Amino acid sequence: MAPKIFFITGANSGFGFAIAAAAIRQGHKVIGTVRSEQARAAFAERLPAARSVLCDVTEFDRMADVVAQAEEDHGPINVLINNAGYGHEGTLEESPLEEMRRQFDVNVFGAVAVAKALLPRFRERRSGFIVNVTSMGGMITMPGIAYYCGSKFALQGISEVMRAEMAPFGVHVTALCPGSFRTDWAGRSMIRTERSIADYDAQFDPIRQARQARSGQQPGDPDKLAAAVLRLVESDNPPPQLLLGSDALGLVSDRIERLKQEIEAWKSVTASTDA
């Protein structure tokens, strides 16, 4: 693959850092977004060959200027890795709407704002690749992470429409759907709503405890995910979504099978509504 310029949001940790490091190793240029000067310094120390941009993706009106400045300083961007995001955990009834709004601001609106800053440039150049990092939680659901799954389902759907709209211009769009990986998602990056309703104790407390216990011991290797992403962006015919991780493969496959069974069981009712 010829050297490319990657623009990676949330580049200082987790998947973002793993992809940035892998891209640098393969001879690509990396521009990574970070949210603080402290994160910027740490990113530069860990990956000195990369360049960084101080940027919070929820500053929606800044995105066009941030991208314009990045291209002026470093050249035309070829690949967007829309990675910035975080997890929220809490039962739906207990979790304030303000926490849902923040979840969607970062995971959905932020990702769309960054993509929209690059869409006209990719369209005019008739090339480009957008990887929107969603989750297996954008294709299946689990108790206790309704806001997170909702945000990832939203980005999943938007990605498919974006893919269809950009295809005539030679621009690829893939939703990356990881399972459980050894990142900080379930650790310091997780926002947890405080418990307040005893009725949920028996159902939810074991889920929260298990998730915290597994943090750092998940089966997925972020470096192997990064290698898979680099293979993905080399493809001339990338998939609409790419599952990564054996747990994602199993859980999403099971959900698809159940969906088929549900459709079959209710198809007479489904078809009964036509005029």
N, C-alpha and C positions, 0 to 999 in steps of 0.2 A: 504494500500500500504506500502510495506517495505520501510524503509528510503533509499533515493537515494541521489546522489550528482548531483546538478544542476550547469551547467555552463551557465551563463546568460550574454550576451553582452549588453552594454548600461544599466547597472543595477541600476544606481543612480537616474533615473527619469522615469516617464511615466509607460508604460507597464512593463518595466524591473524591476523597483522597486516594483510595485504591485505584480508581480509574485514572486520575491525574498522574499518579506514579507510573502506572503501566504505559500510559501514552507517552510520557517522557522517555521511558526506557526504549520505546520503539521509534524514537526520533521525531515525535510530533511536538508541536508547541502547545502549551496549556495556559489558558487564562482562567483563573479560578476566583469565584466570588467568596468573600468572607465578610463577617458582620461587625468585626471590631479590629482595632489596631493590634490588640493582643493576639487575636487569631491570625492576623496578617503576619505578624512577626514569627509566630510559631510555624505557620505554613512556609514562609521563606526559609526558615532554618531547616525544616524537614525536607523541603523540595526546592532547593535554590534555583533550579533551572526553570521553574514555573514562574508565571507572572500573576499578580493578584489585583483584584479590584474590590474596594470597600463598598459593599452594597447589601442592603436588606431587600429581599424580593418583594416585601409588602409595600415598599415605596414605589407603587405602580407607575406613577407619572415620571419617575426617573429612568425607567428601563430603556427607553429609546435613546436617551442621551448617554447612558452607561455603555450600551452596545456600540453606538456611534464612536465614542471615544476609544473603546477597545479596538475597533477596526482601524481607526486613525493611527493608533499607537503601534499596533502589532500586525495589521493586515487582515484580509477577509477571513471571517470565521467560516469553517467548513462543517463543524459538528457542534450541536448544542446538546449537552447532557443536563437535562432539567432534573436536578437531584435534590435541591434544597427542600427540606420537609422535616416533620417530626411526628411522633405518635402521641395520641391522647388515650388514656384509659379511664373508664368510669362507666357505671351503669347509666343508661339513658335518662332514667328518672332523676338520678342524683346529680347529673352533670349540667351546670348552668349553660344557657344558650350563648353566653359570652365566650365560653371555651370552644363551642362549636364554631362561632364566627372566626375566632383566631385560627382554629384548625383549617378552615376553608380559605382564609386569607393567605396563609402560607402555602398549603398543599395544592390548592386549586388556582386561586386568583394570581398568586405569585408566579406559579409555573406558566400560566397563560400569558401574563404580562411579559415575561421574558421571551416566550415563544413569539408573541406578536411583535416584539421589537426586532426579531430576526426574520420573520416571515417575508416582508417585502424585499429584504436583501437577498434571501435565498431564491425567491420567485424571480427577481430580476436577473440573477446570475444563472437561473435554471439548474441549480444544484444546491445540495445541502442535506444534512441528516439531523433529525431531531429525535432524541431518545428521552421520552418522558418516563421518569422512574415512578411507577405506581406501586403495586404490591400484589401478592396473591390475595390480599385483603381488598383488592379492587375487583375480584372475581368470586370470592367466597366471603362469608361473614362469620364472626366469632363473637360470643357474648362479651360485653365489656369494652368493646372498641367501636361503638356505633359511629362516632364522629370521624374516627380515622377511616373506617371502611367506607363511610359515605363520601369522604373527600377523595379517596382513591377510586371508587366507582365513578365519581364525577370526572376525574382526570382520565380514566380509562375511556369513557364515552367520548369525551372531547378529543382525545388522541385519535380515535377511529375516524371522527369527522374530519379532523385536521389532515389525516393521511389521505382521505378521499379528495379533499379540496386541493391539496398540494401535489398530488400525483401527476397531473397534467404538466407540471412545471419541473419535473425531474427531481423533486424534493421527497426524501423518504421520511416517514414518521413511524416509530415503533414504540409501543408501551412496554417497558421492562417490568416484569412481575416477579420479584424475588419472594422466596419463602423466608424461613428463619435463618439469618446469618449472624455471624459474630461481630456485630457492630454495637454502638451505644443506644440503638433504638429502644430497647427495653430497659436501659439503664438511665444515664443522666439526660438523655434526649427525650425521655418519656414524661409527659405531664400527666399526673395522676390526681383525679378528683378525690377529695376526702370522702370517706364513707359516712352516711348519715341515716340510712334506712335499714333497720335490723332485718326486715323481711328478706333482704338480698344476701345476708351473711352466708347461708349454707350454699347458695349457688355461686356467689362471686368471690368470696374470700379465698377459696382454694385456687381459683383461676389466677387471681392476682399473685398469690404466693408462689405458684408454680412458674409464672412468667418471670418473676424476679429471681427465682432460684436458677432458671435456665439461662439468664442473661450472661453472655460471655461463653456459653457452652453450646450454642446452637450448632447445627450440623454444617451450615453454609460457610464457606471460606471466601471473604471479600476479595482476595487476590485472584481467585479462580473466577469470580463474577466479573472482575475487571478484564481478565483475559477473554471471557465470553463476549463482553461488550465490544472489545476491539475486533473480534471476529465478526460481530454483527455489523459494525459500521463499514466493513470491507465488502459486505454483500451487495450485489446489484438487485437482489430480489428479497429484501428482508421481510419478516412476518409482521402482521399488524400488532401482535403481542408475543413476547418471548418469556415463557416461564423459566425461572432459574431456581434449582433446588429440588431434591427428591420429595420433600414434603409438599412443595407447591404442586408438583406433578401429580402426586397422589390425591391431595385434597381437591384440587380443581377438577381432576378427572372424575372423582366421586360425585362432585356437584353436578357436572354435566350429565352423568348417568341418572342421577335423581331427577334432574330437570326433564330428561327424556321420558322418564316414567310418569312424572306429573302431567306432562303434556298428553301422553297417551291416555292416562286415567281420566282426564277431563276434556278430551277432544270433542266429545259429543256436545258438551255445554259450550265449548269454545265456538264450534261451528253453528250452534243454534241461533246466534245473534245476527246472522246475515239476513238481509231483506228477502 
